[in-house]
Amino acid sequence: MNLSKLIEACDVVALRGNDEAEVRAITSDSRMVTPGSLFIAVEGIFTDGHAYIGKAIEQGAIAVVYDKPMIEEYFSRVAYVQVKQSAIALAQIASAWYGNPSSLLKLVGVTGTNGKTTIATLLYDTFRHLGYPSGLLSTVANYVDGERYPTTHTTLDPITLNDYLRKMVDAGCEYAFMEVSSHAIHQKRVHGLRFAGGIFTNLTQDHLDYHKNMLEYRNVKKAFFDDLPADAFALTNIDDKNGPVMLQNTKAAQYTYSVKGIADFKARIFEKHFDGTDIEINGKELTVQFVGTFNVYNLLAVYGAGILLGLDEEELLRTLSLLKPVAGRFQTLRSPQDYTVIVDYAHTPDALTNVLNAIDGVLNKKGKIITVVGCGGNRDRTKRPIMAREAVQLSDKTVFTSDNPRFEEPEEILRDMLDGLTEEQKINTLTITDRREAIKTACALAQPGDVILIAGKGHEDYQEIKGVKHHFDDKEEVEKIFNKLKTKS
């Protein structure tokens, strides 16, 4: 593609060289540069692409986009494009390279601390069930209509992101649903995408290892809604104190959903059980296969977005009653010894509280709650004592264990968790570093009617230790224990 066409939307400060050069590939990774490439130098968290401009030129780049005026030597065969902000230019160039695919789809972004994966996935499942070819970009997996692709980040880099959106367009998809993380908004990864709608779930403590404080974290989320076009919709959880904030400066049509008060999309909960919940949405009764108030919020967001995208209400409600939980989100497993194990991705204090309250609401004091939980390494340390406190206060027995320690020592993470407890609370808490042993211990402690929550990893099938991912799946570990119990009986 012609360079001038690629940089058409960019805020160009200076241009030196041939802007009519034919670009054969685009990349922001110098290792991926091939002859004829356009290299976009972006400053990242760990490395700065500007340091690799020379290497990119050596490998055959015919054009370079950058935002730091640090070029010392110009080569006549290379076009140099200085822009105001490289991260924004990368997103704009990626979109142009793939033919602006987001404008050819009804793209809906879901942002917030908890619920992003569930809402995006259930929207994808709903539209596919009703016969609409659709795409999904999520933490668990990426889908182009029915074809599954593995995933590495909650929100992909702009080039990969636009590549997937182009695949969706080429596969005949009409709709696309994606999780939009605060990192992606802050790093301009979704800049230049045309969204048909945005959904806000909730905001609780997370990612304070990246954002300076909760105010910055909130304002980054708000920026996503500020950028929505006038013909899009902005759907927010009005029961969250930050819900109305998201709508303050948006040009999009504003809608709300609520379980507690008045809203455009309103739910009531009648009865809770481990197989699902009896609810009412906008006056229509239905039974859904999801447990917990937090899941009612998720389904309400799916309902609201479905209506705003033009689905028939009766068909939508019927589909909601058929939907099943997303992998690793309140997945229920029944023991041969009549206790229940729930595997859930809850890895923030609020998510853990929501899941434990959901279990308590169904158990109604007819059994005990045993919680197995850890905290991830090289992430927000301040939430560790809070997670520990929530787990102990809302459980009858707690087992602290390793999650993904990454490059930290598991024992140090566990010490941070224990710091949140009183001496009395520590007495009723077991600390077992080995996650497999922790799960076995919880199962050995369980009596008929009890519920074990294994929190933190959900769908993940690995444990990351010292930079290496080792296969480990909470659900698999539980099934191995159940199989042994069946053999013995």
VENVENJO-V382677 format. One record per pair of residues at least 6 apart in sequence whose ideal C-beta (glycine too) atoms are under 8 Angstrom apart, sorted by sequence separation. I is the first residue (numbers start at 1). GAP is how many residues later the second one is. If there is no record, write none. Layout:
BEGIN
i: (I | I)
gap: (GAP | GAP)
END
This chain:
BEGIN
i: (27 | 33 | 43 | 74 | 83 | 95 | 110 | 128 | 136 | 142 | 143 | 155 | 183 | 184 | 208 | 211 | 228 | 237 | 238 | 257 | 271 | 272 | 279 | 280 | 290 | 307 | 325 | 334 | 335 | 345 | 346 | 363 | 392 | 432 | 446 | 457 | 463 | 464 | 25 | 41 | 42 | 43 | 57 | 64 | 95 | 127 | 135 | 136 | 141 | 142 | 236 | 247 | 256 | 257 | 258 | 259 | 270 | 271 | 278 | 279 | 288 | 333 | 344 | 391 | 462 | 463 | 25 | 41 | 56 | 81 | 135 | 141 | 142 | 156 | 168 | 236 | 256 | 257 | 258 | 259 | 269 | 270 | 278 | 279 | 288 | 290 | 332 | 333 | 346 | 375 | 402 | 405 | 418 | 421 | 430 | 462 | 25 | 30 | 40 | 41 | 71 | 110 | 134 | 135 | 141 | 142 | 205 | 208 | 211 | 225 | 255 | 256 | 257 | 258 | 259 | 269 | 270 | 278 | 279 | 290 | 307 | 332 | 333 | 346 | 360 | 375 | 391 | 432 | 443 | 462 | 463 | 24 | 27 | 39 | 110 | 124 | 135 | 141 | 180 | 207 | 236 | 255 | 257 | 259 | 269 | 270 | 277 | 306 | 332 | 333 | 359 | 388 | 403 | 442 | 461 | 462 | 24 | 25 | 26 | 27 | 28 | 41 | 53 | 124 | 134 | 140 | 165 | 203 | 206 | 225 | 236 | 268 | 276 | 277 | 288 | 331 | 344 | 402 | 418 | 430 | 461 | 7 | 24 | 25 | 26 | 27 | 28 | 41 | 108 | 124 | 133 | 139 | 234 | 267 | 268 | 276 | 330 | 331 | 375 | 388 | 402 | 442 | 460 | 461 | 23 | 24 | 25 | 27 | 28 | 39 | 53 | 69 | 110 | 138 | 234 | 243 | 267 | 276 | 277 | 303 | 331 | 342 | 356 | 401 | 418 | 460 | 22 | 23 | 26 | 28 | 39 | 64 | 66 | 137 | 142 | 203 | 267 | 275 | 276 | 277 | 303 | 330 | 373 | 400 | 3 | 4 | 23 | 41 | 62 | 63 | 64 | 66 | 67 | 108 | 121 | 139 | 149 | 203 | 266 | 270 | 276 | 277 | 328 | 329 | 356 | 373 | 439 | 457 | 461 | 3 | 4 | 50 | 62 | 63 | 64 | 65 | 66 | 67 | 120 | 138 | 234 | 265 | 266 | 328 | 329 | 458 | 3 | 6 | 39 | 49 | 61 | 62 | 63 | 64 | 65 | 66 | 67 | 120 | 121 | 128 | 265 | 274 | 279 | 303 | 328 | 342 | 400 | 414 | 457 | 2 | 3 | 39 | 50 | 53 | 57 | 63 | 65 | 67 | 120 | 128 | 137 | 180 | 203 | 234 | 236 | 238 | 273 | 277 | 281 | 302 | 373 | 400 | 2 | 3 | 30 | 37 | 67 | 121 | 124 | 137 | 233 | 234 | 236 | 237 | 238 | 239 | 272 | 277 | 281 | 414 | 2 | 3 | 6 | 50 | 66 | 144 | 232 | 233 | 234 | 235 | 236 | 237 | 238 | 239 | 272 | 279 | 371 | 454 | 1 | 2 | 28 | 57 | 65 | 117 | 200 | 221 | 225 | 230 | 231 | 232 | 233 | 234 | 235 | 236 | 237 | 239 | 282 | 299 | 352 | 1 | 30 | 33 | 37 | 39 | 67 | 116 | 117 | 142 | 225 | 228 | 229 | 230 | 233 | 235 | 239 | 281 | 411 | 30 | 33 | 37 | 38 | 41 | 116 | 117 | 144 | 145 | 155 | 222 | 226 | 228 | 229 | 238 | 371 | 410 | 35 | 36 | 37 | 38 | 39 | 40 | 41 | 43 | 65 | 137 | 144 | 147 | 155 | 183 | 186 | 218 | 222 | 225 | 226 | 228 | 269 | 299 | 371 | 454 | 30 | 34 | 35 | 37 | 38 | 39 | 40 | 41 | 43 | 65 | 154 | 155 | 182 | 186 | 200 | 221 | 225 | 238 | 330 | 369 | 370 | 373 | 30 | 33 | 34 | 36 | 37 | 38 | 39 | 40 | 41 | 145 | 155 | 198 | 222 | 369 | 370 | 371 | 373 | 374 | 377 | 33 | 35 | 38 | 41 | 137 | 144 | 145 | 154 | 183 | 198 | 218 | 222 | 225 | 269 | 369 | 370 | 371 | 372 | 373 | 374 | 376 | 377 | 379 | 33 | 65 | 145 | 153 | 155 | 161 | 165 | 182 | 330 | 339 | 347 | 368 | 369 | 370 | 371 | 373 | 374 | 375 | 376 | 377 | 378 | 435 | 30 | 135 | 144 | 154 | 155 | 161 | 182 | 267 | 284 | 347 | 368 | 370 | 372 | 374 | 376 | 377 | 378 | 384 | 388 | 392 | 400 | 105 | 135 | 154 | 158 | 198 | 235 | 267 | 295 | 373 | 376 | 377 | 378 | 387 | 388 | 398 | 399 | 400 | 401 | 158 | 162 | 197 | 286 | 377 | 385 | 388 | 389 | 397 | 398 | 399 | 400 | 401 | 402 | 6 | 135 | 157 | 158 | 161 | 267 | 288 | 289 | 384 | 385 | 388 | 389 | 398 | 399 | 400 | 401 | 402 | 403 | 135 | 156 | 158 | 195 | 267 | 284 | 288 | 289 | 290 | 377 | 384 | 387 | 388 | 392 | 397 | 399 | 401 | 402 | 134 | 155 | 158 | 186 | 190 | 195 | 198 | 200 | 259 | 266 | 286 | 287 | 289 | 349 | 356 | 360 | 385 | 386 | 401 | 3 | 155 | 182 | 185 | 194 | 196 | 197 | 198 | 200 | 202 | 265 | 286 | 288 | 289 | 290 | 295 | 348 | 352 | 356 | 381 | 384 | 385 | 439 | 443 | 135 | 185 | 191 | 196 | 197 | 198 | 199 | 200 | 201 | 281 | 289 | 374 | 377 | 384 | 385 | 389 | 392 | 401 | 402 | 436 | 49 | 195 | 196 | 197 | 198 | 199 | 200 | 203 | 259 | 349 | 353 | 357 | 376 | 392 | 401 | 435 | 440 | 116 | 133 | 135 | 182 | 185 | 197 | 202 | 259 | 265 | 292 | 349 | 352 | 356 | 375 | 400 | 401 | 439 | 443 | 23 | 133 | 134 | 137 | 138 | 182 | 185 | 201 | 203 | 265 | 281 | 291 | 348 | 352 | 356 | 374 | 399 | 435 | 439 | 23 | 133 | 134 | 135 | 136 | 137 | 138 | 139 | 200 | 202 | 257 | 264 | 290 | 374 | 21 | 133 | 134 | 135 | 136 | 137 | 138 | 202 | 259 | 291 | 349 | 353 | 375 | 436 | 440 | 21 | 132 | 133 | 134 | 135 | 136 | 137 | 200 | 258 | 265 | 375 | 399 | 435 | 439 | 43 | 132 | 134 | 200 | 257 | 374 | 399 | 42 | 43 | 180 | 257 | 41 | 42 | 397 | 17 | 40 | 200 | 257 | 257 | 42 | 127 | 397 | 40 | 255 | 40 | 127 | 123 | 198 | 40 | 124 | 255 | 403 | 404 | 13 | 123 | 198 | 403 | 10 | 38 | 197 | 121 | 347 | 404 | 17 | 120 | 275 | 294 | 7 | 16 | 21 | 107 | 120 | 239 | 274 | 395 | 404 | 405 | 406 | 17 | 120 | 404 | 405 | 406 | 407 | 3 | 19 | 102 | 105 | 237 | 294 | 403 | 404 | 405 | 406 | 407 | 17 | 18 | 101 | 293 | 294 | 374 | 402 | 404 | 406 | 17 | 19 | 28 | 97 | 117 | 292 | 16 | 17 | 95 | 102 | 105 | 116 | 292 | 295 | 372 | 15 | 16 | 94 | 98 | 101 | 105 | 116 | 237 | 293 | 294 | 391 | 15 | 94 | 97 | 98 | 101 | 104 | 116 | 292 | 293 | 14 | 15 | 235 | 274 | 292 | 372 | 14 | 15 | 26 | 91 | 94 | 95 | 98 | 99 | 101 | 108 | 110 | 291 | 292 | 372 | 14 | 26 | 90 | 94 | 98 | 101 | 105 | 106 | 107 | 108 | 110 | 111 | 291 | 293 | 12 | 13 | 90 | 105 | 106 | 107 | 108 | 109 | 110 | 111 | 235 | 292 | 12 | 13 | 99 | 105 | 106 | 107 | 108 | 109 | 110 | 111 | 235 | 372 | 10 | 12 | 13 | 26 | 105 | 107 | 109 | 111 | 291 | 11 | 233 | 370 | 10 | 11 | 235 | 7 | 11 | 102 | 111 | 233 | 370 | 3 | 7 | 370 | 11 | 3 | 10 | 11 | 368 | 10 | 368 | 119 | 367 | 370 | 372 | 373 | 376 | 109 | 367 | 368 | 369 | 370 | 371 | 372 | 373 | 375 | 7 | 10 | 119 | 367 | 368 | 369 | 370 | 371 | 372 | 373 | 374 | 9 | 10 | 366 | 367 | 368 | 369 | 370 | 372 | 373 | 109 | 367 | 369 | 371 | 7 | 116 | 7 | 9 | 107 | 109 | 115 | 272 | 6 | 9 | 107 | 108 | 111 | 112 | 114 | 115 | 377 | 8 | 107 | 108 | 109 | 110 | 111 | 112 | 113 | 114 | 274 | 363 | 107 | 108 | 109 | 110 | 111 | 112 | 113 | 272 | 273 | 6 | 102 | 106 | 108 | 109 | 111 | 112 | 113 | 114 | 272 | 5 | 6 | 102 | 103 | 105 | 106 | 108 | 110 | 112 | 113 | 102 | 113 | 359 | 102 | 113 | 100 | 359 | 1 | 202 | 1 | 201 | 91 | 95 | 201 | 356 | 90 | 91 | 94 | 95 | 355 | 91 | 92 | 87 | 88 | 91 | 92 | 201 | 355 | 87 | 91 | 87 | 91 | 199 | 341 | 85 | 88 | 352 | 87 | 88 | 339 | 199 | 199 | 339 | 197 | 335 | 339 | 347 | 112 | 337 | 339 | 342 | 344 | 346 | 347 | 111 | 338 | 339 | 340 | 341 | 342 | 344 | 345 | 346 | 347 | 197 | 335 | 337 | 338 | 339 | 340 | 341 | 342 | 343 | 344 | 345 | 197 | 339 | 340 | 341 | 342 | 345 | 346 | 111 | 196 | 339 | 341 | 345 | 344 | 345 | 109 | 343 | 345 | 112 | 331 | 28 | 328 | 329 | 328 | 329 | 28 | 327 | 328 | 343 | 27 | 327 | 328 | 343 | 26 | 326 | 175 | 343 | 341 | 206 | 333 | 205 | 204 | 205 | 331 | 204 | 205 | 333 | 204 | 328 | 333 | 336 | 204 | 328 | 335 | 202 | 337 | 333 | 336 | 335 | 336 | 336 | 209 | 209 | 209 | 208 | 209 | 207 | 206 | 208 | 205 | 208 | 122 | 126 | 118 | 122 | 205 | 206 | 205 | 115 | 119 | 123 | 127 | 114 | 118 | 122 | 126 | 130 | 205 | 115 | 119 | 123 | 127 | 9 | 115 | 119 | 123 | 127 | 126 | 130 | 115 | 119 | 130 | 140 | 140 | 140 | 130 | 126 | 129 | 110 | 126 | 129 | 126 | 129 | 108 | 126 | 125 | 108 | 122 | 106 | 122 | 121 | 118 | 118 | 117 | 118 | 117 | 117 | 114 | 114 | 113 | 114 | 113 | 114 | 113 | 114 | 140 | 139)
gap: (6 | 6 | 6 | 6 | 6 | 6 | 6 | 6 | 6 | 6 | 6 | 6 | 6 | 6 | 6 | 6 | 6 | 6 | 6 | 6 | 6 | 6 | 6 | 6 | 6 | 6 | 6 | 6 | 6 | 6 | 6 | 6 | 6 | 6 | 6 | 6 | 6 | 6 | 7 | 7 | 7 | 7 | 7 | 7 | 7 | 7 | 7 | 7 | 7 | 7 | 7 | 7 | 7 | 7 | 7 | 7 | 7 | 7 | 7 | 7 | 7 | 7 | 7 | 7 | 7 | 7 | 8 | 8 | 8 | 8 | 8 | 8 | 8 | 8 | 8 | 8 | 8 | 8 | 8 | 8 | 8 | 8 | 8 | 8 | 8 | 8 | 8 | 8 | 8 | 8 | 8 | 8 | 8 | 8 | 8 | 8 | 9 | 9 | 9 | 9 | 9 | 9 | 9 | 9 | 9 | 9 | 9 | 9 | 9 | 9 | 9 | 9 | 9 | 9 | 9 | 9 | 9 | 9 | 9 | 9 | 9 | 9 | 9 | 9 | 9 | 9 | 9 | 9 | 9 | 9 | 9 | 10 | 10 | 10 | 10 | 10 | 10 | 10 | 10 | 10 | 10 | 10 | 10 | 10 | 10 | 10 | 10 | 10 | 10 | 10 | 10 | 10 | 10 | 10 | 10 | 10 | 11 | 11 | 11 | 11 | 11 | 11 | 11 | 11 | 11 | 11 | 11 | 11 | 11 | 11 | 11 | 11 | 11 | 11 | 11 | 11 | 11 | 11 | 11 | 11 | 11 | 12 | 12 | 12 | 12 | 12 | 12 | 12 | 12 | 12 | 12 | 12 | 12 | 12 | 12 | 12 | 12 | 12 | 12 | 12 | 12 | 12 | 12 | 12 | 13 | 13 | 13 | 13 | 13 | 13 | 13 | 13 | 13 | 13 | 13 | 13 | 13 | 13 | 13 | 13 | 13 | 13 | 13 | 13 | 13 | 13 | 14 | 14 | 14 | 14 | 14 | 14 | 14 | 14 | 14 | 14 | 14 | 14 | 14 | 14 | 14 | 14 | 14 | 14 | 15 | 15 | 15 | 15 | 15 | 15 | 15 | 15 | 15 | 15 | 15 | 15 | 15 | 15 | 15 | 15 | 15 | 15 | 15 | 15 | 15 | 15 | 15 | 15 | 15 | 16 | 16 | 16 | 16 | 16 | 16 | 16 | 16 | 16 | 16 | 16 | 16 | 16 | 16 | 16 | 16 | 16 | 17 | 17 | 17 | 17 | 17 | 17 | 17 | 17 | 17 | 17 | 17 | 17 | 17 | 17 | 17 | 17 | 17 | 17 | 17 | 17 | 17 | 17 | 17 | 18 | 18 | 18 | 18 | 18 | 18 | 18 | 18 | 18 | 18 | 18 | 18 | 18 | 18 | 18 | 18 | 18 | 18 | 18 | 18 | 18 | 18 | 18 | 19 | 19 | 19 | 19 | 19 | 19 | 19 | 19 | 19 | 19 | 19 | 19 | 19 | 19 | 19 | 19 | 19 | 19 | 20 | 20 | 20 | 20 | 20 | 20 | 20 | 20 | 20 | 20 | 20 | 20 | 20 | 20 | 20 | 20 | 20 | 20 | 21 | 21 | 21 | 21 | 21 | 21 | 21 | 21 | 21 | 21 | 21 | 21 | 21 | 21 | 21 | 21 | 21 | 21 | 21 | 21 | 21 | 22 | 22 | 22 | 22 | 22 | 22 | 22 | 22 | 22 | 22 | 22 | 22 | 22 | 22 | 22 | 22 | 22 | 22 | 23 | 23 | 23 | 23 | 23 | 23 | 23 | 23 | 23 | 23 | 23 | 23 | 23 | 23 | 23 | 23 | 23 | 24 | 24 | 24 | 24 | 24 | 24 | 24 | 24 | 24 | 24 | 24 | 24 | 24 | 24 | 24 | 24 | 24 | 24 | 24 | 24 | 24 | 24 | 24 | 24 | 25 | 25 | 25 | 25 | 25 | 25 | 25 | 25 | 25 | 25 | 25 | 25 | 25 | 25 | 25 | 25 | 25 | 25 | 25 | 25 | 25 | 25 | 26 | 26 | 26 | 26 | 26 | 26 | 26 | 26 | 26 | 26 | 26 | 26 | 26 | 26 | 26 | 26 | 26 | 26 | 26 | 27 | 27 | 27 | 27 | 27 | 27 | 27 | 27 | 27 | 27 | 27 | 27 | 27 | 27 | 27 | 27 | 27 | 27 | 27 | 27 | 27 | 27 | 27 | 28 | 28 | 28 | 28 | 28 | 28 | 28 | 28 | 28 | 28 | 28 | 28 | 28 | 28 | 28 | 28 | 28 | 28 | 28 | 28 | 28 | 28 | 29 | 29 | 29 | 29 | 29 | 29 | 29 | 29 | 29 | 29 | 29 | 29 | 29 | 29 | 29 | 29 | 29 | 29 | 29 | 29 | 29 | 30 | 30 | 30 | 30 | 30 | 30 | 30 | 30 | 30 | 30 | 30 | 30 | 30 | 30 | 30 | 30 | 30 | 30 | 31 | 31 | 31 | 31 | 31 | 31 | 31 | 31 | 31 | 31 | 31 | 31 | 31 | 31 | 32 | 32 | 32 | 32 | 32 | 32 | 32 | 32 | 32 | 32 | 32 | 32 | 32 | 32 | 32 | 32 | 32 | 32 | 33 | 33 | 33 | 33 | 33 | 33 | 33 | 33 | 33 | 33 | 33 | 33 | 33 | 33 | 33 | 33 | 33 | 33 | 34 | 34 | 34 | 34 | 34 | 34 | 34 | 34 | 34 | 34 | 34 | 34 | 34 | 34 | 34 | 34 | 34 | 34 | 34 | 35 | 35 | 35 | 35 | 35 | 35 | 35 | 35 | 35 | 35 | 35 | 35 | 35 | 35 | 35 | 35 | 35 | 35 | 35 | 35 | 35 | 35 | 35 | 35 | 36 | 36 | 36 | 36 | 36 | 36 | 36 | 36 | 36 | 36 | 36 | 36 | 36 | 36 | 36 | 36 | 36 | 36 | 36 | 36 | 37 | 37 | 37 | 37 | 37 | 37 | 37 | 37 | 37 | 37 | 37 | 37 | 37 | 37 | 37 | 37 | 37 | 38 | 38 | 38 | 38 | 38 | 38 | 38 | 38 | 38 | 38 | 38 | 38 | 38 | 38 | 38 | 38 | 38 | 38 | 39 | 39 | 39 | 39 | 39 | 39 | 39 | 39 | 39 | 39 | 39 | 39 | 39 | 39 | 39 | 39 | 39 | 39 | 39 | 40 | 40 | 40 | 40 | 40 | 40 | 40 | 40 | 40 | 40 | 40 | 40 | 40 | 40 | 41 | 41 | 41 | 41 | 41 | 41 | 41 | 41 | 41 | 41 | 41 | 41 | 41 | 41 | 41 | 42 | 42 | 42 | 42 | 42 | 42 | 42 | 42 | 42 | 42 | 42 | 42 | 42 | 42 | 43 | 43 | 43 | 43 | 43 | 43 | 43 | 44 | 44 | 44 | 44 | 45 | 45 | 45 | 46 | 46 | 46 | 46 | 47 | 48 | 48 | 48 | 49 | 49 | 50 | 50 | 52 | 52 | 53 | 53 | 53 | 53 | 53 | 54 | 54 | 54 | 54 | 55 | 55 | 55 | 56 | 56 | 56 | 57 | 57 | 57 | 57 | 58 | 58 | 58 | 58 | 58 | 58 | 58 | 58 | 58 | 58 | 58 | 59 | 59 | 59 | 59 | 59 | 59 | 60 | 60 | 60 | 60 | 60 | 60 | 60 | 60 | 60 | 60 | 60 | 61 | 61 | 61 | 61 | 61 | 61 | 61 | 61 | 61 | 62 | 62 | 62 | 62 | 62 | 62 | 63 | 63 | 63 | 63 | 63 | 63 | 63 | 63 | 63 | 64 | 64 | 64 | 64 | 64 | 64 | 64 | 64 | 64 | 64 | 64 | 65 | 65 | 65 | 65 | 65 | 65 | 65 | 65 | 65 | 66 | 66 | 66 | 66 | 66 | 66 | 67 | 67 | 67 | 67 | 67 | 67 | 67 | 67 | 67 | 67 | 67 | 67 | 67 | 67 | 68 | 68 | 68 | 68 | 68 | 68 | 68 | 68 | 68 | 68 | 68 | 68 | 68 | 68 | 69 | 69 | 69 | 69 | 69 | 69 | 69 | 69 | 69 | 69 | 69 | 69 | 70 | 70 | 70 | 70 | 70 | 70 | 70 | 70 | 70 | 70 | 70 | 70 | 71 | 71 | 71 | 71 | 71 | 71 | 71 | 71 | 71 | 72 | 72 | 72 | 73 | 73 | 73 | 74 | 74 | 74 | 74 | 75 | 75 | 76 | 76 | 76 | 77 | 78 | 78 | 78 | 78 | 79 | 79 | 80 | 80 | 80 | 80 | 80 | 80 | 81 | 81 | 81 | 81 | 81 | 81 | 81 | 81 | 81 | 82 | 82 | 82 | 82 | 82 | 82 | 82 | 82 | 82 | 82 | 82 | 83 | 83 | 83 | 83 | 83 | 83 | 83 | 83 | 83 | 84 | 84 | 84 | 84 | 85 | 85 | 86 | 86 | 86 | 86 | 86 | 86 | 87 | 87 | 87 | 87 | 87 | 87 | 87 | 87 | 87 | 88 | 88 | 88 | 88 | 88 | 88 | 88 | 88 | 88 | 88 | 88 | 89 | 89 | 89 | 89 | 89 | 89 | 89 | 89 | 89 | 90 | 90 | 90 | 90 | 90 | 90 | 90 | 90 | 90 | 90 | 91 | 91 | 91 | 91 | 91 | 91 | 91 | 91 | 91 | 91 | 92 | 92 | 92 | 93 | 93 | 94 | 94 | 95 | 95 | 96 | 96 | 97 | 97 | 97 | 97 | 98 | 98 | 98 | 98 | 98 | 99 | 99 | 100 | 100 | 100 | 100 | 100 | 100 | 101 | 101 | 102 | 102 | 102 | 102 | 103 | 103 | 103 | 104 | 104 | 104 | 105 | 106 | 107 | 108 | 108 | 108 | 108 | 109 | 109 | 109 | 109 | 109 | 109 | 109 | 110 | 110 | 110 | 110 | 110 | 110 | 110 | 110 | 110 | 110 | 111 | 111 | 111 | 111 | 111 | 111 | 111 | 111 | 111 | 111 | 111 | 112 | 112 | 112 | 112 | 112 | 112 | 112 | 113 | 113 | 113 | 113 | 113 | 114 | 114 | 115 | 115 | 115 | 125 | 127 | 129 | 129 | 129 | 130 | 130 | 131 | 131 | 131 | 131 | 132 | 132 | 132 | 132 | 133 | 133 | 134 | 135 | 137 | 142 | 142 | 143 | 144 | 144 | 144 | 145 | 145 | 145 | 146 | 146 | 146 | 146 | 147 | 147 | 147 | 148 | 148 | 149 | 149 | 150 | 150 | 153 | 169 | 170 | 171 | 172 | 172 | 173 | 174 | 174 | 175 | 175 | 176 | 176 | 177 | 177 | 177 | 177 | 178 | 179 | 179 | 179 | 179 | 180 | 180 | 180 | 180 | 181 | 181 | 182 | 182 | 182 | 182 | 183 | 183 | 183 | 183 | 184 | 185 | 185 | 186 | 186 | 186 | 186 | 187 | 188 | 189 | 190 | 190 | 191 | 193 | 193 | 194 | 194 | 197 | 197 | 198 | 201 | 201 | 203 | 204 | 205 | 207 | 208 | 209 | 211 | 212 | 228 | 232 | 234 | 235 | 236 | 237 | 237 | 238 | 240 | 319 | 320)
END
